[in-house]
Amino acid sequence: MTTKNFIISGAGGQGVLSLGVALANIFMIADKFVSFCPCYGAEMRGGAVNCEVNVSDNELFILQNSKADFVVAMNQLSFDKFISKVKENGTIIVNSSLAKINKTRDDIKYIFVPLTQEALKLGNIKTANSIALGILSGLLGNILFDNVKKIYKKALKDKTELLQKNLDAYLLGFKYIKEKECV
């Protein structure tokens, strides 16, 4: 793996930071070099929040990059703010439940998935971020499901039902990207 950069953005309460932490931890288990930079204001739940995760086979010397290989936009504000941060030939995953489908650039790949609606179908809106993680895993192809389970078990150690819902959501996202035409 070469260095990959990720920006995850949305509103507080959408699991943006949880997704970033999970992604960083999954890569650390796989013996990669990782940086995680959260960014959030003084707002409580519902305010803008984002994080950047960088992963590499080699040591990282830059914590934040001007462009990302992958952007996850959980709402319209995030899409509008971070569309310009996607590298040429990069990918943006957009929660089409909360952002309109709008292709403003020809040099990137768009994946529009109704993350919120799919999470509601699974019975818990808070699993939308796990669906996004499954999509990222499907795109990357190098994330082991056993590592995902380890991270989720550690994070949700006393919440067996929530653990299973998040694993189901992850698998839904993974299958979604593998089986459906998303662009």
VOMARZA-959067 format. One record per atom (N, C-alpha, C): x, y, z. Coordinates in pm, whole numbers, padded with zeros to 5 digits, always signed. Example, Ala and Ser with C-alpha at 12.3 -4.5 7.8 and 13.67 -1.06 7.14 Angstrom:
2
+01319-00569+00780/+01230-00450+00780/+01320-00330+00780/+01285-00225+00708/+01367-00106+00714/+01290+00003+00787/
This chain:
183
+00085-00119+00000/+00000+00000+00000/+00089+00123+00000/+00056+00214-00084/+00120+00345-00077/+00044+00426+00027/+00081+00549+00044/+00010+00635+00138/-00130+00666+00085/-00229+00655+00172/-00367+00690+00139/-00416+00791+00242/-00493+00887+00194/-00546+00993+00278/-00698+00990+00274/-00760+01006+00391/-00905+01001+00404/-00953+01125+00479/-01062+01183+00432/-01133+01288+00507/-01274+01236+00529/-01317+01242+00653/-01453+01200+00688/-01519+01322+00750/-01637+01358+00700/-01700+01482+00746/-01850+01467+00757/-01906+01540+00852/-02050+01539+00872/-02086+01628+00988/-02197+01595+01052/-02243+01670+01168/-02215+01587+01293/-02197+01656+01405/-02179+01587+01531/-02294+01491+01555/-02265+01372+01601/-02367+01271+01625/-02383+01172+01511/-02316+01196+01397/-02326+01105+01283/-02217+00997+01286/-02133+00997+01387/-02030+00895+01397/-01908+00921+01312/-01885+01047+01277/-01771+01084+01194/-01640+01048+01262/-01624+01092+01386/-01500+01064+01458/-01487+00915+01489/-01598+00851+01520/-01595+00706+01545/-01548+00631+01421/-01595+00671+01305/-01551+00610+01180/-01402+00633+01160/-01355+00754+01183/-01213+00783+01168/-01126+00704+01263/-01168+00695+01390/-01094+00617+01489/-01092+00470+01451/-01206+00416+01409/-01212+00275+01368/-01119+00249+01251/-01122+00335+01151/-01037+00320+01034/-00889+00323+01075/-00852+00420+01158/-00713+00431+01203/-00671+00306+01281/-00755+00259+01369/-00723+00140+01449/-00713+00014+01364/-00798+00001+01265/-00792-00114+01175/-00659-00118+01103/-00614-00002+01057/-00484+00003+00989/-00368-00021+01086/-00381+00027+01209/-00274+00001+01308/-00261-00148+01337/-00373-00218+01349/-00369-00363+01370/-00297-00431+01254/-00309-00375+01135/-00245-00431+01016/-00100-00383+01002/-00045-00326+01109/+00095-00281+01113/+00128-00171+01012/+00035-00080+00993/+00058+00036+00907/+00090+00157+00995/+00153+00255+00936/+00174+00382+01003/+00049+00467+00981/-00002+00527+01088/-00131+00596+01081/-00124+00729+01155/-00192+00828+01100/-00218+00952+01174/-00368+00978+01173/-00416+01039+01280/-00558+01071+01295/-00567+01213+01346/-00636+01299+01274/-00652+01439+01314/-00800+01477+01315/-00859+01489+01434/-00998+01533+01441/-01007+01685+01433/-01120+01734+01384/-01142+01877+01376/-01289+01904+01404/-01314+01973+01514/-01452+02005+01547/-01454+02134+01626/-01565+02203+01614/-01579+02331+01682/-01635+02313+01822/-01675+02423+01878/-01728+02422+02014/-01873+02376+02017/-01932+02354+01899/-02072+02314+01894/-02092+02178+01960/-02210+02158+02007/-02248+02026+02059/-02300+01944+01942/-02369+01841+01972/-02428+01752+01873/-02495+01833+01760/-02462+01798+01638/-02522+01864+01523/-02430+01964+01456/-02322+02006+01522/-02228+02100+01461/-02136+02028+01364/-02067+02105+01282/-01977+02048+01182/-01859+01978+01250/-01823+01862+01196/-01709+01786+01248/-01646+01710+01131/-01514+01697+01135/-01446+01616+01035/-01318+01562+01095/-01262+01466+01028/-01133+01414+01070/-01058+01368+00946/-00928+01360+00963/-00842+01313+00856/-00764+01193+00907/-00760+01088+00827/-00682+00970+00857/-00584+00950+00743/-00458+00931+00777/-00355+00903+00678/-00293+00769+00713/-00268+00687+00614/-00212+00555+00637/-00104+00528+00533/+00002+00459+00577/+00114+00432+00488/+00191+00310+00537/+00266+00251+00447/+00359+00146+00483/+00486+00205+00546/+00507+00333+00523/+00625+00402+00572/+00586+00507+00675/+00685+00558+00747/+00657+00660+00847/+00590+00781+00783/+00499+00841+00858/+00428+00960+00812/+00491+01083+00876/+00513+01184+00796/+00571+01306+00849/+00475+01424+00837/+00367+01405+00765/+00266+01509+00749/+00135+01457+00807/+00076+01534+00899/-00048+01491+00962/-00170+01528+00880/-00162+01638+00810/-00276+01681+00728/-00228+01711+00587/-00312+01676+00491/-00281+01696+00350/-00381+01792+00289/-00341+01853+00179/-00432+01945+00113/-00538+01870+00032/-00508+01747-00006/-00601+01666-00087/-00611+01526-00027/-00722+01458-00055/-00745+01323-00002/-00779+01226-00115/-00739+01102-00097/-00775+00996-00192/-00923+00961-00179/-00972+00966-00053/-01111+00932-00024/-01172+01037+00067/-01292+01082+00033/-01370+01171+00119/-01504+01102+00144/-01544+01101+00269/-01678+01054+00306/-01755+01178+00352/-01862+01211+00281/-01945+01328+00314/-02080+01278+00365/-02103+01298+00493/-02224+01246+00557/-02344+01338+00541/-02324+01462+00490/-02435+01555+00470/-02398+01655+00360/-02493+01742+00327/-02473+01838+00218/-02360+01936+00247/-02355+01988+00367/-02249+02084+00404/-02111+02021+00383/-02096+01895+00421/-01969+01825+00405/-01935+01805+00257/-02035+01768+00179/-02012+01753+00035/-01964+01884-00025/-02036+01992+00005/-02000+02123-00051/-01861+02168-00008/-01826+02142+00117/-01699+02188+00172/-01580+02106+00122/-01598+01974+00107/-01482+01888+00082/-01471+01832-00059/-01564+01862-00147/-01555+01814-00285/-01425+01860-00351/-01381+01979-00317/-01257+02032-00376/-01132+01967-00317/-01146+01895-00207/-01031+01832-00141/-01001+01691-00194/-01088+01639-00283/-01065+01506-00339/-00956+01516-00446/-00854+01431-00434/-00748+01427-00535/-00805+01388-00671/-00737+01429-00776/-00772+01383-00909/-00768+01230-00908/-00869+01167-00965/-00888+01022-00966/-00921+00965-00829/-00950+01051-00733/-00992+01008-00600/-01141+00975-00599/-01191+00944-00479/-01330+00899-00465/-01398+00977-00353/-01523+01016-00378/-01605+01073-00273/-01727+00983-00253/-01748+00947-00128/-01865+00868-00089/-01962+00966-00025/-02082+00974-00079/-02179+01075-00036/-02304+01009+00020/-02344+01052+00138/-02470+01006+00197/-02584+01075+00122/-02638+01006+00024/-02742+01065-00060/-02876+01080+00012/-02885+01030+00135/-03004+01056+00217/-03006+01201+00264/-02888+01261+00278/-02877+01397+00333/-02803+01493+00242/-02770+01451+00121/-02703+01539+00025/-02757+01507-00114/-02774+01610-00193/-02826+01588-00328/-02718+01530-00418/-02763+01452-00512/-02671+01391-00608/-02634+01499-00708/-02506+01536-00707/-02459+01648-00787/-02314+01622-00824/-02290+01590-00949/-02153+01565-00994/-02095+01694-01050/-02011+01758-00972/-01955+01887-01011/-01815+01877-01069/-01755+01758-01062/-01620+01737-01115/-01618+01612-01202/-01539+01617-01309/-01528+01503-01400/-01406+01416-01370/-01319+01461-01281/-01192+01393-01258/-01191+01304-01133/-01308+01279-01074/-01316+01196-00954/-01430+01095-00968/-01428+00996-00881/-01534+00895-00879/-01633+00932-00768/-01760+00926-00801/-01868+00953-00704/-01936+00823-00666/-01961+00806-00538/-02041+00694-00491/-02150+00753-00403/-02272+00751-00452/-02387+00803-00378/-02462+00685-00316/-02469+00684-00185/-02536+00576-00112/-02626+00639-00006/-02751+00597+00002/-02841+00651+00105/-02808+00591+00243/-02696+00632+00299/-02645+00573+00423/-02747+00581+00537/-02809+00696+00554/-02905+00713+00663/-03024+00620+00645/-03078+00614+00524/-03193+00526+00498/-03156+00379+00518/-03039+00341+00472/-02996+00202+00488/-02978+00168+00636/-02924+00261+00713/-02905+00239+00857/-03040+00225+00927/-03136+00307+00886/-03271+00297+00944/-03334+00161+00914/-03310+00110+00793/-03363-00023+00758/-03303-00131+00849/-03179-00110+00891/-03114-00205+00982/-03159-00188+01127/-03234-00080+01152/-03288-00061+01285/-03211+00033+01375/-03105+00097+01323/-03031+00191+01406/-02960+00293+01317/-03006+00416+01323/-02950+00524+01240/-02801+00545+01265/-02756+00508+01385/-02615+00529+01421/-02519+00432+01351/-02572+00342+01270/-02485+00249+01198/-02449+00298+01058/-02492+00417+01022/-02460+00472+00889/-02309+00479+00868/-02236+00513+00974/-02091+00522+00960/-02028+00384+00937/-02088+00279+00991/-02036+00143+00967/-02062+00100+00824/-02172+00144+00766/-02197+00117+00624/-02088+00184+00541/-02055+00308+00576/-01949+00381+00505/-01815+00309+00518/-01786+00256+00637/-01661+00181+00656/-01659+00056+00568/-01771-00011+00556/-01780-00127+00467/-01755-00089+00322/-01807+00025+00281/-01784+00073+00144/-01636+00101+00123/-01574+00171+00219/-01430+00198+00208/-01351+00067+00200/-01388-00030+00281/-01319-00160+00280/-01332-00228+00144/-01451-00222+00088/-01472-00281-00044/-01390-00213-00151/-01377-00083-00141/-01297-00008-00239/-01148-00036-00224/-01102-00043-00099/-00959-00063-00073/-00916-00207-00097/-01000-00301-00057/-00971-00441-00079/-00864-00501+00012/-00812-00425+00107/-00705-00479+00192/-00736-00472+00341/-00862-00454+00376/-00901-00451+00517/-00961-00586+00553/-00904-00649+00652/-00951-00781+00695/-01072-00767+00786/-01175-00847+00760/-01296-00844+00841/-01265-00879+00986/-01169-00967+01009/-01131-01001+01147/-01081-00878+01222/-01009-00790+01154/-00961-00667+01218/-01077-00572+01250/-01174-00567+01161/-01293-00485+01185/-01366-00537+01309/-01384-00668+01317/-01450-00727+01433/-01374-00697+01562/-01242-00705+01559/-01161-00676+01679/-01185-00533+01726/-01184-00439+01633/-01200-00298+01669/-01341-00273+01723/-01441-00329+01657/-01579-00310+01703/-01602-00377+01838/-01546-00496+01858/-01561-00564+01987/-01499-00483+02099/-01386-00423+02073/-01319-00341+02175/-01401-00214+02205/-01450-00150+02101/-01524-00024+02117/-01662-00047+02179/-01724-00160+02148/-01861-00187+02192/-01867-00309+02283/-01768-00322+02369/-01749-00443+02449/-01870-00488+02529/-01948-00398+02584/-02063-00436+02665/-02196-00420+02592/-02191-00393+02465/-02314-00365+02388/-02327-00467+02275/-02362-00589+02311/-02367-00700+02216/-02460-00673+02099/-02578-00620+02126/-02675-00594+02019/-02622-00486+01923/-02565-00381+01978/-02510-00274+01895/-02389-00323+01815/-02310-00410+01875/-02196-00470+01805/-02244-00543+01681/-02346-00627+01696/-02396-00704+01582/-02456-00613+01476/-02528-00510+01517/-02587-00416+01420/-02478-00346+01339/-02368-00307+01406/-02258-00242+01336/-02186-00338+01241/-02170-00462+01282/-02108-00560+01192/-02198-00587+01072/-02328-00596+01095/-02424-00612+00985/-02419-00493+00890/-02409-00373+00947/-02402-00251+00866/-02273-00249+00783/-02163-00286+00846/-02035-00293+00775/-02047-00388+00655/-02102-00506+00679/-02116-00605+00572/-02210-00556+00462/-02314-00483+00500/-02404-00425+00402/-02328-00328+00310/-02247-00241+00369/-02167-00148+00289/-02068-00219+00199/-02004-00321+00253/-01908-00399+00175/-01977-00465+00056/-02092-00528+00079/-02167-00592-00029/-02220-00488-00128/-02264-00374-00076/-02320-00269-00159/-02220-00227-00267/-02098-00203-00226/-01998-00156-00320/-01955-00268-00416/-01960-00390-00369/-01920-00503-00453/-02028-00544-00553/-02156-00525-00516/-02265-00579-00598/-02343-00475-00678/-02348-00352-00630/-02435-00254-00696/-02355-00152-00775/-02419-00097-00872/-02363+00015-00946/-02393+00140-00866/-02291+00202-00810/-02310+00314-00719/-02275+00449-00781/-02219+00450-00897/-02174+00577-00953/-02261+00623-01067/
